[in-house]
Amino acid sequence: MKKQIRAFSFVQDKKSLSEVLTDHDLASLGDAFVNFVYSLALSNKKGRPTGKKTKGTLLAEALRRAGLRSFIPSSVSSHALADAAEALLVYAWLHGCTTLEESVTILEKNDDPVEGFAQLLEKIKSGIKLS
């Protein structure tokens, strides 16, 4: 994974995928990031600006399909799984594992948003390097 230039002082490296997936602060930032990426993809598809919130159930299912469920404690809720997806998506962008454009393109190519997010999460999982 290429490191982005540290434009944000809060960006810190994590030691494991589990550490990224369970970071509540990253999930909070990731929520806004995911909604933005999803809205951009929908805007491109529709040919006009569109703002849309991404449903937690959609992200939780995408996380499962991407084979990331085993990195999170077994007793967590569907909401926590969605948070984990949001945390990983923004962490990957902040660390240069994926770009905004790549993320939008992957989501835009899929008619099923769950599949689009699953593909994006799989790409990140295969490319992310942790300390």
N, C-alpha and C positions, 0 to 999 in steps of 0.2 A: 504494500500500500504506500503510495506517495504521501508524504506529509505536506499539508497545506502550510503556507506561511502563517505563522501565528499572529493573526490579526486580532484575535480575541484573547484577552489575558486569562479568562476563566477556563480555557480549553486545557484539559489534562489528559495524559495518557492513562489507559486502564491496563490492568495486568491480564484480564481474562474476559472472555465473551460473557460469562455470567455476571461479572462486575459491571459491564456496560448495560446488560439487559435489566438489571435490578437498580439502576441509578435513577432515583425519583426526580432529581433536578434535570437530568438529561431528558427524561420522559416529558417533563413540563415544557421544556423548549421544543422537544420533538413534536408535541401536539400541534403547535403553531406551524412548524416546518412541514409536517405531513399534510395539514390542511392546505397550505400554500401550494405545495407540489401537486396535490390532487386537483386543486382548483385550476392550476395552470394547464394540466393535462386535459381536463374537461373543457376549458376555454378553447384550447387548440382543436379539440374534436368538434365543438359546437360552432366554432368560428366567431365567437363573441365572448366577452369577459363573463366569467361565471365564478361565483364563490360558493364553495360547498364544504361542509364539515365531513370528515371521514368517520364513519361509524366504528365504534370500538369492536363490535362483533366481527366486522370485516377484517380489521387488523389482527385480531386474535386468531381467526381462521387462517389468514395468510402466514402468520408466524408458525402455526402448526404445519401447514403445507410446505414451508421452507425447511422443515426439519430442525427447528430451533427450540422446540418445546422442552427438550431434555436438559437445556442449560438453565432452566428456571425451576425453583422449588415446586414440588408436585401439588402443594396445597393452595396455590394461588388462584384467584378468580379470573374470569374472562377479561375483566377490566385491567387487571395487572398484566395479562398477556398483551393487551393492546398497548399499555404503557411501555412494555418491553420492546415492542416493535418500534414505537415512536423514539425511544431512547437510542436504539441501534441505528435507525435511519438518520437521525441528526448527527450522531457520533461519526458515522461513516462520511457524511458530507463535511463535517468540520475537520476531519482528518484526511480529506482528499481521496477517499476510497471510491467515491462516486461524485458526480457533479450534479448540479441542479438540472442541467439539460439532459443528462443520461437518465435521471430519475423520471423526469417528465416524459421522455420518449418511451421508456419501458411501460409506464402506466398508460400512455396514449395508445400504444399498439394493442392493448388488450381490451376486449369488450367487457370482460369480467374483472372488476376492480380487485377482487380477492386474488385472482390469478396474477394480475399485474403487480400487486404488492408482494405476493409470494416470489415472483421472479426477481424483483428488486432485492428482496431480503436474501434470496439464494446467491445472487451476484455479490452482495456485500459479504455474506458468510464465507464464500470461497476466496474473496480478495482481501479480507481484513487481516492485518497483522497486529498483534497485541504484544506488549512488552513482556 
